């Protein structure tokens, strides 16, 4: 079974400009009451901001995901820092050799820690 709270958060996070609450419930395939409960849990959890918004003269809310701080551990492969930090190269991610090497190290470290 899908988690409607997680699905709602992912949908909101996928739209940096935000999503209207009056449209969220339709996109999630839930009724407006269930959507209100989802939004309340996300807001109470500090994951989204709920901003009053008028659309066609009707009050609704614009829902925007909050920026979460980066976990420093996500920037390391073993003791190696992600090469993109401070990198000034214009590159294509799929063709960046330093990044690919770092990701390879991350996969090795992740598999040896299991």
Helices and strands as residue ranges (DSSP letters): H 4-13, E 19-20, H 21-28, H 32-44, E 48-55, E 58-65, G 72-75, E 76-77, E 80-81, G 93-95, H 97-112
